[in-house]
Amino acid sequence: MWTVKANIKKTVDVPENKISNLRLGDKVHAVAQPIAEVIDRVTGARISTCGACAKRREKLNNLFNKDT
């Protein structure tokens, strides 16, 4: 079982089998998105919605596709 901090006040338990089914881009997104959301709350920025994360996620998923 992995523990992923969803925000400052809450911890979410994610079953191991759910994480092992994710591709690399999805795993990076699962770690980076909560961090970006905290930065947004602290600084007032909007990095969690800038679009670069979605592009990186798609590129990593395509580069390291499990089907090949």
C-alpha angles and dihedrals in degrees: 000000000000124000117217120187106229095186139336095284103035137060121198123203113217118195115242093236092056092054094045090057092056122096122235095264090052092051092050089048091051090057100036101044097064089047091051091049091053091049089050092052094047099043102026090238125138103223094131090067101036096109098236091100092056091050092049091046092052093045094050091046091051095045095050101034112170092213094070 
